[in-house]
């Protein structure tokens, strides 16, 4: 366990000695006879907890603890008092200057428990501060990357990178073309992995705000308090650990675009604050009394049914009407199967370059099998699948292998061509008495592909020793 440093301040030697004996076994204890000595110790030592007597000459305990904030802002502060200065103490506690006050005479064991709890709070505070620092650093890096990327990305990001020639995707493109040059709020809906983030970036980098920042935040990635600070910023002293003023994403993206992914995960409190930004274009930093005006375009995204969320009192209807000005639904991959060969080829080229792989094409069997799979993870699943295929392929072409998922046959949605193929396989199984190698030869496919067809079409995989294939009931 970490050995924390305590500073005890009292003008009476006996009390200093008593407190030192009480805590020196568990902590490193420093002492001071007055406020000035205490401030000097604080300058030199990383003190975790300050315990000061209230009645001291020249500087009271409350005054000392107030001044100590500028030197050790995270230190826990406790007042020892034998007097009834309740007004001053309560004011100091309300302002956050004091963690707790202890009246004299105190019980030694109770005081040890109080200090232990205070240091538990300090440990949690420092961990939160570490996480906040990492979050700020990550966001600063993201903003720097956005500043660099936005100058290049909007030049090259065309519809050709949002792959699709299906009727479903053409409808999406038509809607995007109608809204891209306007300031209208957009709501992107669709299952996970359909490309909502890519479409949001396209709208920004090809619209009139392309020279300003595009910032994105997943509303389900942070707890409410951190998300509020991240979006709206905070004022110094707004909460424990807020040691300086901090801009939020809305302020940083003034003139640009804020993309709120998974907006359905936003808490009711933050939904109210977001509604004010949408209605009035203004907000307040956490802990601030003054409003700040911003001009941002808001693009939201969700994979949930917001009508259902509203009925279950998890999402505000007034906010829904504000973000749903121009809805665009991105279809799942199973509704645009004709786009799969294009998407697969795009991913193949991407990971071929990334891995310096000799792989340059798919076999016809692979393309055929990919087009039969429903892809519950949508484009993201397809991309991960192709990455794995490139990694596992050793020659210039991706062949059928264990990397390929098993499709599930659904007779209700099969095409006429599939029905004809299924009937032909059953016919050949009967003719060749279930001998798979002969059926595969006549169908012009490998035995592995035939086996996958049997699974896909729900045909029982018969033994080859003279037993004819039968369809599953």
GIKA-V513288 format. One record per residue. RES is the residue in one small letter. PHI is phi in radians with two decimals (999 if undefined). OMEGA is omega in whole degrees, 0 to 359 (* if undefined). Layout:
res/phi/omega
RES/PHI/OMEGA
RES/PHI/OMEGA
This chain:
res/phi/omega
x/999/181
x/-1.16/180
x/-1.63/184
x/-1.31/180
x/-1.75/178
x/-1.95/173
x/-2.06/179
x/-1.91/184
x/-2.18/178
x/-2.80/181
x/-1.49/178
x/-1.86/183
x/-1.08/183
x/-1.10/180
x/-1.20/177
x/-1.05/180
x/-1.13/180
x/-1.11/181
x/-1.19/177
x/-1.08/179
x/-1.11/182
x/-1.19/191
x/-2.02/189
x/-1.19/179
x/-1.20/185
x/-1.83/186
x/-2.36/173
x/-1.55/190
x/-1.81/172
x/-1.97/182
x/-2.21/176
x/-2.61/183
x/-1.60/181
x/-2.75/185
x/-1.10/182
x/-1.15/176
x/-1.06/181
x/-1.09/180
x/-1.10/178
x/-1.13/177
x/-1.09/181
x/-1.09/178
x/-1.14/186
x/-1.69/189
x/-2.09/177
x/-1.49/185
x/-1.41/179
x/-1.60/183
x/-2.49/178
x/-1.97/177
x/-2.10/187
x/-2.22/173
x/-1.26/181
x/-1.29/184
x/-1.61/176
x/-2.38/180
x/-1.18/175
x/1.29/182
x/-2.55/179
x/-1.28/178
x/-1.08/179
x/-1.10/179
x/-1.09/178
x/-1.06/183
x/-1.15/176
x/-1.11/180
x/-1.23/182
x/-1.19/182
x/-1.04/182
x/-1.24/181
x/-1.66/180
x/-2.22/187
x/-1.10/184
x/-1.61/183
x/-1.10/175
x/-1.41/186
x/-2.12/180
x/-2.18/177
x/-1.84/171
x/-1.81/182
x/-2.50/173
x/-1.87/184
x/-2.09/183
x/-1.84/178
x/-1.43/189
x/-1.16/183
x/-1.10/181
x/-1.10/182
x/-1.19/181
x/-1.13/177
x/-1.07/180
x/-1.13/179
x/-1.16/181
x/-1.10/179
x/-1.40/180
x/1.50/182
x/-1.39/184
x/-2.28/176
x/-1.33/184
x/-2.90/172
x/-2.07/182
x/-2.14/182
x/-1.55/175
x/-1.54/351
x/-1.34/181
x/-1.82/174
x/-1.49/186
x/-1.03/182
x/-1.18/178
x/-1.11/179
x/-1.17/177
x/-1.10/178
x/-1.13/179
x/-1.05/180
x/-1.17/178
x/-1.05/179
x/-1.14/179
x/-1.09/181
x/-1.28/171
x/-1.10/177
x/-1.12/179
x/-1.09/180
x/-1.08/178
x/-1.13/179
x/-1.05/182
x/-1.18/177
x/-1.16/177
x/-1.09/179
x/-1.12/178
x/-1.12/179
x/-1.14/177
x/-1.10/179
x/-1.10/178
x/-1.13/179
x/-1.14/179
x/-1.10/181
x/-1.10/179
x/-1.13/180
x/-1.24/176
x/-1.09/178
x/-1.12/179
x/-1.08/180
x/-1.15/177
x/-1.10/179
x/-1.13/179
x/-1.08/180
x/-1.06/179
x/-1.31/187
x/-1.20/186
x/-1.07/180
x/-1.28/182
x/-1.80/190
x/-1.15/184
x/-1.20/177
x/-1.28/189
x/-1.95/184
x/-1.34/182
x/-2.01/178
x/-1.08/179
x/-1.10/178
x/-1.59/170
x/-1.80/196
x/-1.24/173
x/2.74/173
x/-2.14/179
x/-1.25/178
x/-1.07/180
x/-1.10/180
x/-1.33/176
x/-1.11/176
x/-1.14/177
x/-1.08/180
x/-1.06/179
x/-1.09/180
x/-1.14/180
x/-1.06/180
x/-1.08/180
x/-1.27/189
x/-1.84/193
x/-1.10/183
x/-1.63/181
x/-1.86/175
x/-1.57/188
x/-1.13/176
x/-1.26/185
x/-2.05/173
x/-2.02/178
x/-1.72/178
x/-2.09/180
x/2.66/181
x/-1.18/176
x/-1.05/176
x/1.56/182
x/-1.50/177
x/1.90/182
x/-1.13/180
x/-1.13/179
x/-1.06/181
x/-1.19/178
x/-1.09/178
x/-1.12/179
x/-1.07/181
x/-1.03/181
x/-1.19/190
x/-1.29/176
x/-1.99/180
x/-1.86/183
x/-1.20/181
x/-1.72/188
x/-1.08/181
x/-1.53/176
x/-1.85/186
x/-1.27/167
x/-1.95/179
x/-2.11/181
x/-2.25/180
x/-2.53/173
x/-1.44/186
x/-1.24/178
x/-1.67/186
x/-1.55/184
x/-2.28/172
x/-1.15/189
x/-0.94/185
x/-1.09/181
x/-1.23/179
x/-1.15/179
x/-1.06/179
x/-1.14/182
x/-1.18/183
x/-1.38/189
x/-1.89/182
x/1.40/178
x/-2.58/178
x/-1.70/178
x/-0.95/180
x/1.46/182
x/-1.14/178
x/-2.72/181
x/-1.05/182
x/1.76/178
x/-1.49/188
x/-1.62/176
x/-2.73/177
x/-1.14/182
x/-2.37/174
x/-1.25/172
x/-1.71/183
x/-1.15/179
x/-1.09/180
x/-1.19/181
x/-1.15/184
x/-1.67/181
x/-0.91/183
x/1.60/183
x/-1.96/187
x/-2.27/172
x/-1.97/179
x/-1.82/181
x/-1.84/179
x/-1.43/181
x/0.88/184
x/-1.11/179
x/-1.14/180
x/-1.49/182
x/-1.25/182
x/-1.21/178
x/-0.98/180
x/-1.07/181
x/-1.26/175
x/-1.06/178
x/-1.13/181
x/-1.15/178
x/-1.16/179
x/-1.04/179
x/-1.15/177
x/-1.11/181
x/-1.20/184
x/-1.41/189
x/-2.06/182
x/1.20/181
x/-2.48/181
x/-2.77/175
x/-2.14/172
x/-1.11/176
x/-1.06/179
x/1.48/182
x/-1.85/179
x/-1.74/184
x/-1.75/179
x/-1.53/176
x/-2.15/182
x/-1.68/178
x/-2.41/175
x/-2.13/180
x/-2.27/170
x/-1.65/181
x/-1.89/172
x/-2.00/181
x/-1.97/178
x/-2.57/177
x/-2.72/173
x/-1.85/180
x/-1.86/175
x/-1.46/184
x/-1.18/175
x/-1.07/177
x/-1.17/179
x/-1.08/178
x/-1.17/180
x/-1.06/180
x/-1.60/176
x/1.05/177
x/-1.82/180
x/-2.51/183
x/-1.30/180
x/-1.17/181
x/-1.16/176
x/-1.21/179
x/-1.00/180
x/-1.12/180
x/-1.32/183
x/-1.51/185
x/-1.70/180
x/-1.08/181
x/-2.35/181
x/-1.42/174
x/-2.27/179
x/-1.71/179
x/-1.69/186
x/-1.22/174
x/-1.21/185
x/-1.14/181
x/-1.18/177
x/-1.68/179
x/-2.51/185
x/-1.04/180
x/-1.17/178
x/-1.48/186
x/-1.06/179
x/-1.01/179
x/-1.13/180
x/-1.11/180
x/-1.08/179
x/-1.13/178
x/-1.05/180
x/-1.16/179
x/-1.04/180
x/-1.11/181
x/-1.08/185
x/-1.44/172
x/-1.10/178
x/-1.14/184
x/-1.11/185
x/-1.73/183
x/0.93/185
x/-1.63/177
x/-1.37/183
x/-1.12/183
x/-2.28/183
x/-2.77/174
x/-1.89/170
x/-1.27/180
x/-1.06/180
x/-1.12/180
x/-1.11/179
x/-1.05/180
x/-1.08/182
x/-1.20/178
x/-1.05/183
x/-1.29/179
x/-1.67/186
x/-1.56/186
x/-1.46/177
x/0.88/177
x/-1.09/177
x/-1.61/174
x/1.06/187
x/-1.08/179
x/-1.08/178
x/-1.16/178
x/-1.06/181
x/-1.09/178
x/-1.10/180
x/-1.14/180
x/-1.18/177
x/-1.03/179
x/-1.16/181
x/-1.11/179
x/-1.10/181
x/-1.13/185
x/-1.53/182
x/-1.42/185
x/-1.91/179
x/-2.08/188
x/-1.44/183
x/-2.43/177
x/-1.42/180
x/-1.94/176
x/-1.02/179
x/-2.83/182
x/-1.17/180
x/-1.21/185
x/-1.40/180
x/-1.26/178
x/-1.51/178
x/-1.25/178
x/-1.89/182
x/-1.30/177
x/-2.33/185
x/-1.02/183
x/-1.19/182
x/-2.06/182
x/-1.26/180
x/-1.42/179
x/-1.09/180
x/-1.10/179
x/-1.16/178
x/-1.08/178
x/-1.15/180
x/-1.14/180
x/-1.07/179
x/-1.09/180
x/-1.16/178
x/-1.10/180
x/-1.09/180
x/-1.08/181
x/-1.20/175
x/-1.06/178
x/-1.18/181
x/-1.10/184
x/-1.66/175
x/0.96/175
x/1.40/180
x/-1.38/188
x/-1.11/183
x/-1.16/178
x/-1.30/178
x/-1.13/180
x/-1.07/179
x/-1.09/182
x/-1.20/180
x/-1.46/180
x/1.26/180
x/-2.44/178
x/-1.32/179
x/-1.17/178
x/-1.10/179
x/-1.16/177
x/-1.05/180
x/-1.04/178
x/-1.17/178
x/-1.11/179
x/-1.07/178
x/-1.13/185
x/-1.13/184
x/-1.50/178
x/1.26/180
x/-1.62/179
x/-1.05/181
x/-1.45/186
x/-1.39/172
x/-1.16/183
x/-1.50/184
x/-1.48/172
x/1.45/181
x/-1.68/184
x/-1.30/178
x/-1.23/177
x/-2.18/179
x/-1.37/177
x/-1.27/180
x/-1.30/*
